[in-house]
Amino acid sequence: MDIYHIIRRPLVTEKGTHQSRQSHDASRTREGRGGAYSFEVHPGANKIEIRDAIEKIYNVKVSTVRTMVRAGKPRRSRAKMGSTRHWKKAVVVLKPDFHIDLF
């Protein structure tokens, strides 16, 4: 799968903006980390593919990747019930010296 098909779009929300500005210094028990950025990704992509795609597209170093599958919500259109599509979300945490200029 191509790296530009793995990452569909960045998710720009209030929570995402807040998380991207939060970074933590290293302590005795925890290593330092940069901000966390959210992306909509291909449903078949795994964490390693997502990490490699982010590192190549944005030229940063990724610390961790968290993924979640968001289920579609039920919606009604006239007399029929349907649902919105399912999609996969990835939260990418960067190393302390890196950031992505999305906003």
Stockholm file with secondary structure:
# STOCKHOLM 1.0

chainA/1-103         MDIYHIIRRPLVTEKGTHQSRQSHDASRTREGRGGAYSFEVHPGANKIEIRDAIEKIYNVKVSTVRTMVRAGKPRRSRAKMGSTRHWKKAVVVLKPDFHIDLF
#=GR chainA/1-103 SS CCHHHHEEEECCCHHHHHHHHCCBCCCSSSCCBCCEEEEEECTTCCHHHHHHHHHHHHCCCEEEEEEEEECCCEEEETTEEEECCCEEEEEEEECTTCCCCCC
#=GC SS_cons         CCHHHHEEEECCCHHHHHHHHCCBCCCSSSCCBCCEEEEEECTTCCHHHHHHHHHHHHCCCEEEEEEEEECCCEEEETTEEEECCCEEEEEEEECTTCCCCCC
//
